[in-house]
Amino acid sequence: MEKFTAACIQFSATPAWRRDLDTSLALLSEAAGRGAQFITLPELCIGLDAKEGRFAPSAFAEHEHPAIPAIADFAREAAVTVLLGSIGVLSDDGRIFNRSLLFDAAGNIVARYDKIHLFDIDLGADGVYQESATIAPGGKAVLAPCLGQKLGMSICYDLRFAHLYRTYAQAGASLISIPAAFTKVTGEAHWHVLLRARAIETGAFVIAPAQCGKLECGAECYGHSLIIDPWGKVLADGGEAPGVITAEVDLRQVEEARHKIPAWTADRLFALHVA
């Protein structure tokens, strides 16, 4: 598909996964009603709590997760592709995978991605976060089929690791998904800059649905879900309130941007000299 409408859904997750699922389905319906063919949800959007900087998402074994059949049914009935930004999926060692799932328009799961880079940071007075205390890291980058294109999948903190996205671009990705629950502090400083950089350096469309507002656990998310074209232009910005944003994705722009500046194919080997 050369042209389609993409949508980002933005809201605040809660410790009550049933409430979040109802919110997600309502906003998915709104996005589909606005003509979106690819609809994306944010990171950890179906049940989220946190205690002392440790993430505590609602988590189930994948085959028992209540959100999965509900989202699959929606995708099939609306005939749209849906990115379930991420949910908590139980691992064998008792920790949780932060897992993104891609559903095709027939309701089938066509790709799974487990967040590779975990949010272990110290913001001083603004908080300490230790995602790895409860979340198990993934170990595979995933290039997924999406509306006849290739989608490079990632989640939130992955955004800061440029080599992941360069790998996707060099493998042929024309779309990149970055669902997130970015903190307000880091979002105000880095969100727009990093997302635009990922689009520019890869020559791909970046689609980044985000959580917004103050969560019940006390953390505050930045919002500003973004859809960005391969030249780095912001096509849609979700601001700070819950809702849906949409933008037209014209894949011809990927070829145009990469033809103009083919930096993504021009790597050269070099040695590091420490003087």
C-alpha positions as CSV (number, residue, x, y, z in Angstrom):
1,M,0.0,0.0,0.0
2,E,1.6,3.3,-1.1
3,K,-0.7,5.6,0.8
4,F,-2.6,5.1,4.0
5,T,-3.8,6.9,7.1
6,A,-2.0,6.2,10.3
7,A,-3.3,7.0,13.8
8,C,-1.8,7.2,17.3
9,I,-3.9,6.7,20.4
10,Q,-3.0,8.6,23.5
11,F,-4.3,8.2,27.1
12,S,-3.2,7.4,30.7
13,A,-3.1,3.8,31.7
14,T,-4.3,2.8,35.1
15,P,-3.8,-0.2,37.5
16,A,-7.2,-1.4,36.2
17,W,-6.6,-3.4,33.0
18,R,-10.3,-3.8,32.2
19,R,-10.8,0.0,32.3
20,D,-7.8,0.5,30.0
21,L,-9.0,-2.1,27.6
22,D,-12.4,-0.4,27.3
23,T,-10.6,3.0,26.8
24,S,-8.4,1.4,24.1
25,L,-11.3,-0.1,22.2
26,A,-13.3,3.2,22.3
27,L,-10.3,5.1,20.9
28,L,-9.6,2.4,18.4
29,S,-13.2,2.8,17.1
30,E,-12.8,6.6,16.9
31,A,-9.6,6.2,14.9
32,A,-11.1,3.7,12.5
33,G,-14.1,6.0,12.1
34,R,-11.7,8.7,11.0
35,G,-10.4,6.4,8.2
36,A,-7.2,5.2,9.9
37,Q,-5.9,1.9,8.4
38,F,-2.9,1.6,10.8
39,I,-3.8,2.3,14.4
40,T,-1.2,2.3,17.2
41,L,-1.6,2.2,21.0
42,P,1.0,3.3,23.5
43,E,3.4,1.3,25.7
44,L,2.0,-0.7,28.7
45,C,-1.5,0.6,27.8
46,I,-3.5,-2.3,29.4
47,G,-3.0,-2.0,33.2
48,L,0.0,-0.1,34.6
49,D,1.2,0.5,38.2
50,A,4.6,1.4,39.6
51,K,6.1,1.1,43.1
52,E,9.3,2.8,44.1
53,G,10.4,3.3,40.5
54,R,9.6,-0.4,39.6
55,F,7.1,-1.0,36.9
56,A,4.2,-3.2,37.7
57,P,2.1,-3.7,34.6
58,S,-0.8,-6.1,34.6
59,A,0.7,-9.3,33.2
60,F,-0.6,-12.6,31.9
61,A,0.8,-15.5,29.9
62,E,0.3,-14.5,26.3
63,H,-2.3,-17.2,25.6
64,E,-4.3,-16.0,28.6
65,H,-4.0,-12.2,28.1
66,P,-7.5,-10.7,27.9
67,A,-6.5,-7.8,25.7
68,I,-5.3,-10.0,22.9
69,P,-8.6,-11.6,21.7
70,A,-10.3,-8.2,22.2
71,I,-7.8,-6.4,20.0
72,A,-7.8,-9.2,17.4
73,D,-11.6,-9.1,17.2
74,F,-11.5,-5.3,16.7
75,A,-8.8,-5.5,14.0
76,R,-10.8,-8.2,12.1
77,E,-14.2,-6.5,12.4
78,A,-12.8,-3.1,11.4
79,A,-10.4,-4.5,8.8
80,V,-7.5,-2.4,10.1
81,T,-3.9,-3.1,11.2
82,V,-3.4,-2.5,14.9
83,L,-0.2,-2.1,16.9
84,L,-0.8,-3.0,20.5
85,G,2.0,-0.7,21.7
86,S,2.9,-3.0,24.5
87,I,1.5,-5.2,27.3
88,G,2.9,-7.2,30.2
89,V,3.5,-10.8,29.3
90,L,4.7,-13.3,31.9
91,S,8.1,-14.9,31.4
92,D,9.2,-18.3,32.7
93,D,11.5,-16.7,35.4
94,G,8.7,-14.8,37.0
95,R,9.6,-11.5,35.4
96,I,7.6,-9.8,32.7
97,F,8.2,-9.1,29.0
98,N,7.3,-5.6,27.8
99,R,5.8,-6.9,24.5
100,S,4.6,-5.1,21.5
101,L,2.1,-7.0,19.2
102,L,1.2,-6.3,15.6
103,F,-2.2,-7.5,14.3
104,D,-3.1,-7.6,10.7
105,A,-6.5,-6.6,9.3
106,A,-7.7,-10.3,9.7
107,G,-6.9,-10.1,13.4
108,N,-3.8,-12.4,13.2
109,I,-0.7,-11.6,15.3
110,V,2.0,-11.2,12.6
111,A,4.8,-10.0,14.9
112,R,6.0,-9.8,18.5
113,Y,8.7,-7.5,19.9
114,D,10.0,-7.6,23.4
115,K,11.6,-4.3,24.6
116,I,15.4,-4.6,24.4
117,H,16.6,-1.5,26.2
118,L,15.2,-1.2,29.7
119,F,14.6,2.1,31.5
120,D,17.2,2.1,34.3
121,I,18.0,5.7,35.0
122,D,18.6,8.2,37.9
123,L,17.0,11.6,37.4
124,G,18.0,12.7,40.9
125,A,15.2,14.7,42.5
126,D,12.9,13.8,39.5
127,G,13.0,10.1,40.3
128,V,14.9,6.9,40.0
129,Y,13.5,4.2,37.7
130,Q,14.6,0.5,37.6
131,E,12.6,-1.2,34.8
132,S,14.9,-4.2,34.9
133,A,13.9,-5.0,38.4
134,T,10.6,-6.4,37.1
135,I,10.9,-6.5,33.3
136,A,12.9,-9.0,31.3
137,P,14.8,-7.6,28.3
138,G,14.2,-8.9,24.8
139,G,17.1,-9.9,22.6
140,K,15.7,-9.7,19.0
141,A,15.0,-6.7,16.7
142,V,11.9,-7.4,14.7
143,L,11.2,-6.3,11.2
144,A,7.5,-7.0,10.6
145,P,5.2,-6.9,7.5
146,C,2.8,-4.0,7.7
147,L,0.4,-2.9,4.9
148,G,2.8,-4.2,2.3
149,Q,5.7,-2.4,3.9
150,K,8.4,-3.3,6.5
151,L,7.9,-2.0,10.0
152,G,10.8,-1.8,12.5
153,M,9.4,-2.4,16.0
154,S,10.7,-0.8,19.1
155,I,9.5,0.6,22.5
156,C,10.1,3.8,24.4
157,Y,13.7,3.8,25.8
158,D,14.9,2.0,22.7
159,L,14.6,5.4,21.1
160,R,17.9,6.4,22.6
161,F,19.8,3.6,20.8
162,A,20.4,4.8,17.2
163,H,22.1,1.7,16.0
164,L,18.8,-0.2,16.3
165,Y,17.0,2.1,13.9
166,R,20.0,2.1,11.5
167,T,19.8,-1.6,11.4
168,Y,16.1,-1.4,10.5
169,A,16.6,1.1,7.8
170,Q,19.4,-0.9,6.2
171,A,17.1,-4.0,6.3
172,G,14.5,-2.1,4.3
173,A,12.1,-0.6,7.0
174,S,10.0,2.3,5.7
175,L,8.0,2.5,8.9
176,I,9.2,2.6,12.5
177,S,7.0,2.2,15.6
178,I,8.0,3.7,18.9
179,P,5.1,3.3,21.4
180,A,6.1,4.9,24.7
181,A,5.2,6.1,28.2
182,F,7.9,8.8,28.3
183,T,8.3,10.7,31.5
184,K,7.4,14.4,31.4
185,V,10.9,15.4,32.5
186,T,12.7,13.5,29.8
187,G,10.0,14.1,27.3
188,E,10.2,17.9,27.6
189,A,14.0,17.7,27.0
190,H,14.4,15.0,24.4
191,W,11.2,13.5,22.9
192,H,10.7,15.6,19.8
193,V,14.4,15.9,19.1
194,L,15.1,12.2,19.3
195,L,12.1,11.1,17.3
196,R,12.8,13.6,14.5
197,A,16.4,12.4,14.5
198,R,15.3,8.8,14.1
199,A,13.1,9.7,11.1
200,I,15.8,11.9,9.5
201,E,18.7,9.4,9.9
202,T,16.7,6.4,8.6
203,G,14.6,8.2,6.0
204,A,11.5,6.4,7.4
205,F,8.1,7.4,8.8
206,V,8.1,7.3,12.6
207,I,4.9,6.6,14.4
208,A,5.1,7.1,18.2
209,P,1.9,6.7,20.3
210,A,2.4,7.8,23.9
211,Q,0.8,7.9,27.3
212,C,0.0,11.3,28.7
213,G,-0.8,13.0,32.0
214,K,-0.3,11.9,35.6
215,L,-0.7,8.2,36.2
216,E,-2.4,6.9,39.3
217,C,0.9,5.6,40.6
218,G,2.2,9.2,40.6
219,A,4.4,9.1,37.6
220,E,3.7,11.7,34.9
221,C,3.9,11.1,31.2
222,Y,4.8,13.6,28.5
223,G,2.1,12.8,25.9
224,H,2.8,14.4,22.5
225,S,2.2,11.3,20.4
226,L,3.9,12.0,17.0
227,I,3.7,11.0,13.4
228,I,6.8,12.2,11.5
229,D,7.7,12.0,7.9
230,P,11.1,10.8,6.5
231,W,12.4,14.4,6.2
232,G,11.8,15.0,9.9
233,K,8.6,17.0,9.5
234,V,6.0,16.5,12.3
235,L,2.7,15.6,10.6
236,A,0.7,15.3,13.8
237,D,1.3,16.0,17.5
238,G,-1.1,14.7,20.2
239,G,-0.3,17.4,22.7
240,E,-1.0,16.7,26.4
241,A,-4.6,15.4,26.4
242,P,-6.0,12.0,25.7
243,G,-7.3,11.4,22.2
244,V,-6.5,10.3,18.6
245,I,-4.2,11.9,16.0
246,T,-4.0,10.9,12.4
247,A,-1.8,11.7,9.3
248,E,-1.5,10.5,5.8
249,V,1.6,8.3,5.2
250,D,2.8,8.5,1.6
251,L,5.5,5.9,1.1
252,R,6.9,7.7,-2.0
253,Q,8.4,10.2,0.5
254,V,10.7,7.4,1.8
255,E,12.3,6.9,-1.6
256,E,12.6,10.6,-2.1
257,A,14.3,11.3,1.2
258,R,16.7,8.3,0.8
259,H,17.5,9.4,-2.8
260,K,18.4,12.9,-1.7
261,I,20.5,11.9,1.3
262,P,21.6,8.2,1.2
263,A,23.5,8.4,4.4
264,W,21.8,5.2,5.7
265,T,23.7,3.2,3.1
266,A,27.1,5.0,3.3
267,D,28.7,3.5,6.4
268,R,32.5,3.2,6.2
269,L,34.7,1.2,8.4
270,F,37.1,3.2,10.6
271,A,39.5,2.6,13.5
272,L,39.2,4.4,16.8
273,H,42.4,6.2,17.8
274,V,42.8,7.3,21.4
275,A,45.3,10.2,21.5
